[in-house]
């Protein structure tokens, strides 16, 4: 992987939702491939930071009561251990992009939508990226076929060149994850 991807300060690594409820076997929405992906993610974070590339984590951060939980089991309630980033992740100096804090459906690191009205709003990710001066994004995390997919779709729609590192992602469903990776490539992302 290292020979296919070398970081520079004009790239940002966006790490999507590597949180207890998704990545730990006791999490309420555990993604079985997450434990295998985490060492790859940590390696990328370390390489990015060594190269001076910004590393930005996103995190689901839901209230206890939200219409979002009509569709999903309760997960990543803000301020609870389920919402914690996995402890293996190195610290970053950039703010964690918390999404869904007012009960929104928040699959993408960039946008959220009201689960009742569908009204869309932005997270802080684009504003944070604007402060960095980066020109391209590397996107990894959980889940390939849900939040990584939505983040990649939004990033490409916003004009970002995107690289996705397959080994540093974990999906809920294998077939859907393969379809998501194929979709990323068809949209113009580099998948390695």
PyMOL commands that set and color helices and strands:
alter all, ss='L'
color gray80, all
select helices_A, chain A and resi 20-23+34-50+67-70+81-83+125-130+147-157+174-187
alter helices_A, ss='H'
color red, helices_A
select strands_A, chain A and resi 11-16+54-60+97-99+111-113+120-122+136-142+161-170+190-191
alter strands_A, ss='S'
color yellow, strands_A
deselect
rebuild
show_as cartoon
